[in-house]
């Protein structure tokens, strides 16, 4: 999915300038990269649309920068007001060819596990991976199919479809998710065992 937004250069910095920018329906921000930080502003409604589209830290954005044209960026940090939830500031990170990126990539499951149908419960242990990756191998998310996962089944890091040139900043082969026995399933098993013992006696 292509995500695109326009940005204009912002004159001045500081709280007063940022406040006036927000009053005008814009979001103050910075474009960081190539050894510099450029002040900019984004249309607040357009940026909210990006967020509603499922924007993640690992999502590539086509930024139409005033005076420069389209550049590829990531949304590095989004600051919100703690009470109103209003977006106060956005830091965008410029993607430069040949430069290694450090990003958090979400891990999402797809499918309805057989173990869940049998009464088990899906438990998530790791929901995102911290990785180093060249720009051309960047993925917005990693999906893992759990359709055939039975009760007691597990998905480990090595089971994920990860690009070969990724450096996952994680030790060992941890569990990503598993299908655990739910309390009701355990009680049912115990009751079933007790019934069998009573029948045998």
Backbone bond lengths (Angstrom), bond angles and torsions (degrees), N, CA, C in turn:
res aa  C-N    CA-C-N  psi(-1)  N-CA   C-N-CA  omega(-1)  CA-C   N-CA-C  phi
1 X - - - 1.460 - - 1.525 109.91 -
2 X 1.323 116.58 125.35 1.465 120.03 179.63 1.524 110.45 -84.63
3 X 1.319 115.25 130.76 1.463 121.18 177.52 1.521 108.36 -117.69
4 X 1.323 115.76 128.08 1.456 119.85 -175.10 1.521 110.23 -138.56
5 X 1.332 116.16 142.98 1.458 121.39 177.98 1.526 108.75 -153.05
6 X 1.323 115.67 148.37 1.463 120.94 179.47 1.529 109.99 -94.07
7 X 1.318 115.41 150.57 1.463 121.33 178.10 1.523 109.40 -137.67
8 X 1.320 115.28 144.39 1.462 120.66 174.80 1.520 108.68 -117.32
9 X 1.306 115.58 152.05 1.457 119.84 179.96 1.526 109.74 -71.50
10 X 1.326 114.91 143.95 1.464 120.99 -176.40 1.520 109.23 -110.01
11 X 1.331 115.12 130.71 1.461 120.55 177.92 1.525 109.75 -88.78
12 X 1.303 115.71 126.16 1.458 119.77 176.09 1.515 113.05 85.05
13 X 1.317 115.21 161.24 1.458 123.00 177.97 1.521 108.83 -135.09
14 X 1.313 115.81 174.78 1.454 120.01 178.45 1.519 112.26 110.07
15 X 1.342 115.78 168.10 1.459 121.72 -174.94 1.523 112.90 -63.84
16 X 1.325 117.13 -40.96 1.462 119.59 -177.76 1.525 111.73 -65.91
17 X 1.326 116.02 -42.01 1.466 120.40 178.27 1.523 109.96 -64.53
18 X 1.337 116.74 -43.53 1.463 121.00 179.98 1.523 110.95 -63.23
19 X 1.332 116.78 -39.12 1.462 120.79 179.92 1.528 110.79 -64.56
20 X 1.317 116.96 -43.92 1.469 120.45 178.94 1.529 110.71 -64.44
21 X 1.315 116.07 -35.63 1.466 120.46 178.52 1.522 110.72 -62.68
22 X 1.332 116.67 -44.57 1.468 120.52 -179.33 1.528 111.62 -68.37
23 X 1.323 117.32 -37.11 1.468 121.00 177.72 1.531 110.31 -61.02
24 X 1.325 116.10 -32.17 1.467 121.32 -179.81 1.524 112.64 -81.74
25 X 1.340 117.07 5.98 1.461 120.17 178.50 1.518 113.85 83.71
26 X 1.322 115.91 19.64 1.460 121.10 179.79 1.533 109.97 -115.37
27 X 1.330 115.32 163.42 1.463 121.40 175.67 1.524 108.29 -114.63
28 X 1.334 118.10 122.50 1.465 119.44 176.22 1.527 110.31 -72.46
29 X 1.315 115.44 147.31 1.456 118.75 179.95 1.507 111.91 -161.08
30 X 1.316 114.94 179.43 1.459 122.03 177.41 1.522 109.32 -131.61
31 X 1.319 115.70 143.26 1.457 121.99 171.14 1.520 106.69 -104.32
32 X 1.341 115.78 112.40 1.458 121.71 -173.19 1.528 109.81 -106.59
33 X 1.320 116.10 138.27 1.457 120.45 177.29 1.510 111.77 147.17
34 X 1.325 115.97 163.00 1.466 122.14 -178.63 1.525 111.37 57.84
35 X 1.330 115.99 31.81 1.453 120.91 176.24 1.509 115.61 75.91
36 X 1.328 118.05 16.48 1.460 119.90 179.77 1.524 110.85 -147.81
37 X 1.332 114.98 166.76 1.459 122.07 177.88 1.523 108.29 -129.54
38 X 1.337 116.18 121.33 1.456 121.39 -177.86 1.528 109.91 -108.56
39 X 1.331 116.73 130.07 1.462 121.41 178.19 1.524 109.65 -76.00
40 X 1.335 115.81 135.02 1.462 120.28 179.75 1.520 110.05 -145.72
41 X 1.313 115.45 174.75 1.461 120.46 173.95 1.520 109.58 -140.81
42 X 1.342 114.61 146.57 1.459 122.68 -177.68 1.522 109.04 -122.09
43 X 1.318 116.62 151.12 1.454 119.95 174.50 1.531 109.17 -68.95
44 X 1.333 117.08 126.56 1.466 121.47 -174.48 1.528 111.98 -61.99
45 X 1.324 117.54 -42.50 1.467 120.72 -178.50 1.526 111.02 -66.92
46 X 1.325 116.44 -39.65 1.467 119.88 179.45 1.527 111.00 -65.67
47 X 1.335 116.20 -37.91 1.462 118.53 -179.52 1.529 110.90 -71.33
48 X 1.321 117.34 -35.45 1.467 120.48 176.27 1.527 110.15 -61.97
49 X 1.327 116.76 -36.86 1.464 120.42 177.20 1.529 110.68 -63.08
50 X 1.338 115.93 -38.39 1.464 119.59 176.60 1.526 110.68 -61.49
51 X 1.321 116.18 -43.80 1.462 120.26 179.79 1.522 111.03 -62.98
52 X 1.324 116.26 -41.32 1.462 120.72 -179.40 1.525 112.33 -67.54
53 X 1.324 116.69 -19.93 1.466 120.54 179.00 1.528 111.71 -79.53
54 X 1.343 116.49 -1.41 1.460 120.17 -180.00 1.515 113.50 96.21
55 X 1.327 116.61 28.84 1.464 121.59 -178.93 1.523 111.21 -58.25
56 X 1.329 115.85 133.70 1.455 122.82 177.30 1.523 109.23 -124.90
57 X 1.329 115.87 171.58 1.459 119.03 176.93 1.526 110.64 -64.03
58 X 1.327 116.27 -25.66 1.464 121.50 -178.59 1.528 112.91 -92.05
59 X 1.337 117.67 6.04 1.468 121.37 -178.55 1.523 110.95 -85.21
60 X 1.314 115.68 127.24 1.462 119.97 177.01 1.523 109.76 -78.18
61 X 1.330 116.08 132.62 1.466 122.26 179.70 1.523 108.80 -117.23
62 X 1.328 116.12 135.09 1.459 121.57 173.37 1.530 106.99 -89.20
63 X 1.321 116.47 105.29 1.460 121.49 -177.22 1.526 109.76 -96.81
64 X 1.332 115.82 114.98 1.466 121.01 178.06 1.529 107.29 -85.89
65 X 1.323 115.22 91.56 1.461 122.15 -172.68 1.523 111.27 -87.29
66 X 1.309 115.36 128.89 1.462 121.41 179.60 1.533 110.75 -55.14
67 X 1.326 115.41 126.90 1.453 120.98 176.66 1.514 114.88 80.19
68 X 1.328 117.43 -0.64 1.466 120.01 -176.61 1.520 112.89 -130.54
69 X 1.306 117.16 -25.60 1.454 120.27 -176.08 1.518 110.96 94.18
70 X 1.322 116.02 -161.86 1.464 121.19 -175.57 1.527 110.85 -84.38
71 X 1.328 115.38 127.73 1.467 121.53 175.07 1.527 108.12 -126.90
72 X 1.322 115.92 150.49 1.460 120.79 179.21 1.525 109.68 -88.96
73 X 1.343 115.65 132.63 1.463 120.22 -177.75 1.526 110.46 -140.50
74 X 1.331 114.87 166.11 1.460 123.12 170.87 1.524 108.08 -120.31
75 X 1.318 116.78 148.71 1.465 120.97 174.63 1.525 107.72 -83.08
76 X 1.321 116.12 97.43 1.463 121.19 -173.99 1.523 111.81 -73.97
77 X 1.332 117.03 -42.69 1.468 120.30 -178.12 1.523 110.09 -151.02
78 X 1.328 115.35 135.90 1.466 122.15 177.44 1.523 107.76 -123.31
79 X 1.323 116.65 117.72 1.461 121.44 -179.28 1.527 109.54 -99.20
80 X 1.337 115.76 131.31 1.461 121.40 179.07 1.523 110.62 -120.98
81 X 1.325 115.44 155.06 1.461 120.69 174.11 1.526 107.93 -68.15
82 X 1.338 118.84 132.36 1.468 121.10 -174.95 1.525 114.50 -64.13
83 X 1.324 118.03 -21.70 1.467 121.06 -178.14 1.527 111.69 -104.13
84 X 1.322 116.80 -54.43 1.464 120.73 -174.94 1.524 113.19 -80.52
85 X 1.337 116.81 -23.23 1.459 119.92 -176.98 1.519 113.46 81.10
86 X 1.332 117.08 0.69 1.463 121.13 179.01 1.527 110.36 -61.91
87 X 1.337 116.30 139.27 1.462 120.21 177.12 1.523 108.85 -74.00
88 X 1.326 116.23 122.75 1.457 121.69 -176.80 1.521 112.88 -96.51
89 X 1.331 116.34 -34.17 1.463 119.37 -173.97 1.525 109.48 -163.30
90 X 1.322 115.90 149.20 1.466 121.39 179.49 1.525 109.45 -133.08
91 X 1.326 115.86 131.48 1.465 121.37 172.28 1.523 108.50 -105.97
92 X 1.320 116.25 121.94 1.459 122.16 177.45 1.525 109.07 -107.61
93 X 1.323 115.69 141.11 1.461 121.01 -177.10 1.524 109.31 -111.94
94 X 1.312 116.06 122.98 1.459 121.57 -178.23 1.536 110.77 -71.17
95 X 1.334 116.39 132.38 1.463 121.62 176.02 1.524 108.53 -92.36
96 X 1.323 116.01 114.52 1.460 120.90 179.15 1.525 110.23 -105.28
97 X 1.332 118.28 134.56 1.471 121.00 178.22 1.528 111.19 -55.94
98 X 1.327 115.90 135.22 1.453 120.37 177.52 1.515 114.86 83.67
99 X 1.326 117.05 -4.95 1.462 120.39 -179.36 1.526 110.00 -99.29
100 X 1.326 116.97 128.44 1.463 121.13 -178.96 1.526 110.81 -69.28
101 X 1.329 115.69 134.30 1.461 121.69 178.30 1.520 109.91 -99.94
102 X 1.315 116.31 146.00 1.463 122.17 170.86 1.524 107.03 -116.01
103 X 1.314 115.99 113.79 1.465 120.21 -175.35 1.526 110.79 -139.89
104 X 1.333 114.85 159.92 1.461 121.80 171.57 1.524 107.75 -97.87
105 X 1.318 116.39 120.95 1.463 121.54 -178.55 1.534 108.98 -109.89
106 X 1.337 118.07 122.20 1.467 120.48 -179.66 1.523 112.39 -65.45
107 X 1.330 115.62 146.90 1.462 122.31 172.46 1.526 106.85 -110.24
108 X 1.331 116.46 120.79 1.459 120.94 -176.94 1.527 110.35 -122.97
109 X 1.320 115.49 143.25 1.460 120.65 177.83 1.522 109.86 -94.30
110 X 1.328 115.25 151.97 1.461 120.20 174.12 1.523 108.53 -136.00
111 X 1.314 115.48 152.20 1.456 120.34 -177.05 1.517 111.44 93.15
112 X 1.337 115.42 163.99 1.464 122.08 178.60 1.520 107.68 -111.02
113 X 1.314 116.08 109.80 1.465 121.51 -171.78 1.526 112.45 -62.82
114 X 1.336 115.32 140.30 1.466 120.52 176.81 1.522 110.79 -61.12
115 X 1.324 115.63 -34.86 1.459 119.37 179.23 1.517 112.65 -64.96
116 X 1.333 116.48 -33.09 1.467 120.18 176.98 1.524 109.75 -70.80
117 X 1.335 116.50 -39.61 1.467 120.38 176.70 1.525 110.96 -60.96
118 X 1.342 115.37 -31.05 1.466 120.33 -179.12 1.525 112.37 -84.06
119 X 1.330 116.62 2.53 1.461 119.82 177.07 1.512 115.16 108.29
120 X 1.338 117.14 0.03 1.459 120.17 178.51 1.519 111.80 -78.57
121 X 1.322 115.88 175.92 1.465 121.63 -178.53 1.526 109.58 -126.19
122 X 1.330 115.83 132.99 1.460 120.79 178.16 1.523 109.33 -79.03
123 X 1.329 115.92 125.44 1.462 121.41 178.93 1.526 109.31 -118.22
124 X 1.337 116.03 127.46 1.463 121.91 178.57 1.529 109.10 -98.59
125 X 1.314 116.27 133.11 1.461 121.10 176.94 1.530 111.27 -109.43
126 X 1.314 116.60 -37.34 1.464 121.19 179.89 1.526 108.12 -130.80
127 X 1.319 116.39 120.73 1.464 120.92 -177.19 1.526 112.93 -105.73
128 X 1.323 117.30 -8.02 1.458 119.72 176.36 1.524 110.19 -154.36
129 X 1.319 114.86 154.11 1.460 122.02 178.86 1.522 109.25 -114.10
130 X 1.312 116.20 135.15 1.458 121.50 172.01 1.519 106.76 -91.00
131 X 1.339 117.17 119.00 1.464 119.76 -173.39 1.524 111.70 -132.81
132 X 1.329 114.29 156.76 1.461 122.45 166.85 1.522 106.07 -106.84
133 X 1.316 116.43 130.51 1.460 119.40 -176.30 1.522 111.17 -150.65
134 X 1.336 117.53 145.24 1.467 118.96 170.36 1.524 108.69 -69.30
135 X 1.324 118.86 151.86 1.468 121.74 -176.22 1.525 114.18 -54.18
136 X 1.332 116.75 -37.43 1.463 119.61 -175.68 1.529 112.82 -70.52
137 X 1.341 117.73 -14.93 1.464 120.85 -179.98 1.532 112.59 -104.99
138 X 1.323 116.42 5.95 1.462 120.27 -178.44 1.527 110.87 -63.04
139 X 1.324 115.93 133.20 1.464 122.18 174.57 1.517 109.01 -120.34
140 X 1.324 115.25 142.48 1.461 119.20 -179.88 1.521 111.28 -70.67
141 X 1.332 116.44 -32.10 1.457 120.99 179.58 1.523 109.61 -159.77
142 X 1.337 115.83 163.58 1.458 122.81 173.46 1.527 107.18 -114.25
143 X 1.322 116.36 126.30 1.467 121.05 178.91 1.523 110.19 -106.82
144 X 1.322 115.81 142.93 1.459 120.72 176.65 1.526 108.23 -131.61
145 X 1.330 115.97 129.90 1.463 122.06 -178.44 1.531 109.40 -84.16
146 X 1.327 116.48 121.02 1.468 120.69 -178.20 1.528 111.78 -109.70
147 X 1.326 117.32 12.76 1.464 121.24 -174.78 1.524 112.68 -52.53
148 X 1.331 117.95 -43.20 1.467 121.41 -174.94 1.529 113.65 -92.93
149 X 1.311 117.33 9.05 1.463 120.42 -177.78 1.532 110.39 -76.73
150 X 1.331 115.69 123.14 1.460 121.81 -179.28 1.530 110.29 -93.43
151 X 1.337 116.49 172.36 1.459 121.00 175.64 1.531 108.71 -59.17
152 X 1.310 116.36 128.67 1.459 121.55 -176.31 1.519 113.02 92.64
153 X 1.333 117.07 -12.64 1.460 121.00 -179.87 1.522 111.74 -72.89
154 X 1.334 115.53 149.94 1.461 121.00 -176.84 1.528 110.97 -133.63
155 X 1.320 115.46 149.75 1.461 122.55 170.76 1.523 107.08 -112.50
156 X 1.342 115.98 124.06 1.459 120.97 178.95 1.532 110.34 -105.25
157 X 1.309 114.90 169.66 1.461 120.81 179.55 1.526 111.38 -54.54
158 X 1.335 116.90 -42.02 1.466 120.68 -177.00 1.529 112.30 -66.94
159 X 1.337 117.48 -15.98 1.464 121.38 -179.67 1.526 112.54 -82.23
160 X 1.320 117.51 -11.29 1.460 121.30 -177.46 1.528 110.85 -80.19
161 X 1.314 115.37 149.54 1.464 121.79 177.71 1.528 108.30 -86.07
162 X 1.324 115.40 87.71 1.462 121.93 -174.51 1.530 109.56 -107.91
163 X 1.327 118.22 133.09 1.470 120.36 177.61 1.527 111.70 -54.40
164 X 1.318 115.73 143.78 1.453 120.85 -175.90 1.515 114.63 -65.27
165 X 1.340 117.34 -23.81 1.466 119.10 -178.91 1.525 112.77 -96.88
166 X 1.330 116.69 13.33 1.463 120.32 172.86 1.523 109.85 -82.41
167 X 1.311 115.84 143.44 1.459 122.31 170.23 1.525 106.63 -112.26
168 X 1.338 115.66 101.73 1.467 120.21 -179.13 1.522 108.58 -79.78
169 X 1.321 116.13 122.10 1.463 121.48 -175.17 1.530 109.86 -85.53
170 X 1.334 113.68 67.67 1.460 120.65 -176.23 1.525 108.16 -154.23
171 X 1.307 117.25 137.34 1.458 121.25 -177.42 1.527 111.45 -88.24
172 X 1.330 114.88 147.93 1.455 120.52 173.28 1.516 113.71 71.01
173 X 1.324 114.54 -154.45 1.460 121.91 -177.84 1.533 108.90 -130.10
174 X 1.329 116.83 68.54 1.466 120.56 -173.25 1.528 113.22 -67.91
175 X 1.326 114.92 160.66 1.463 121.63 176.25 1.529 108.94 -75.47
176 X 1.314 115.86 130.31 1.463 121.48 176.08 1.531 109.77 -86.36
177 X 1.329 115.63 -48.40 1.461 120.84 177.59 1.524 108.77 -158.44
178 X 1.317 116.27 165.13 1.461 120.33 177.40 1.522 109.39 -154.37
179 X 1.331 115.28 164.08 1.461 121.17 174.32 1.525 107.18 -102.59
180 X 1.308 115.76 110.16 1.462 121.02 -178.29 1.522 109.96 -98.11
181 X 1.326 115.43 157.05 1.458 119.46 173.41 1.520 109.07 -69.92
182 X 1.313 116.00 129.93 1.457 119.08 176.37 1.519 109.02 -78.48
183 X 1.320 116.94 165.10 1.461 121.07 -179.35 1.526 111.02 -60.60
184 X 1.334 115.58 -38.38 1.466 119.39 -179.58 1.523 110.84 -66.63
185 X 1.357 116.21 -37.12 1.460 120.13 179.29 1.520 110.75 -66.38
186 X 1.344 116.09 -42.52 1.460 120.69 178.99 1.524 110.48 -62.48
187 X 1.346 116.91 -44.45 1.464 120.89 179.31 1.516 110.98 -62.52
188 X 1.352 115.49 -39.42 1.463 120.09 179.60 1.521 110.76 -64.08
189 X 1.363 115.81 -41.17 1.467 120.18 179.01 1.525 110.94 -63.75
190 X 1.344 116.08 -41.34 1.464 120.06 -179.68 1.525 111.03 -65.88
191 X 1.339 115.27 -41.85 1.458 119.44 179.49 1.521 110.73 -64.92
192 X 1.359 114.65 -38.67 1.456 118.70 178.88 1.512 111.13 -64.75
193 X 1.350 116.41 -39.72 1.456 120.51 178.67 1.511 111.80 -65.92
194 X 1.338 115.99 -39.70 1.461 120.06 179.49 1.520 110.93 -65.63
195 X 1.327 116.67 -37.88 1.463 121.14 179.29 1.519 110.76 -64.98
196 X 1.350 115.93 -40.78 1.461 120.11 179.58 1.527 110.94 -65.56
197 X 1.351 116.61 -40.69 1.460 120.34 179.37 1.518 110.96 -64.00
198 X 1.353 115.42 -40.80 1.462 119.59 179.81 1.521 110.57 -64.88
199 X 1.330 116.04 -38.40 1.467 120.04 -179.16 1.526 110.62 -67.23
200 X 1.346 116.06 -37.77 1.458 120.05 -178.93 1.526 111.91 -70.19
201 X 1.360 115.58 -31.53 1.457 118.73 -179.52 1.529 110.84 -79.68
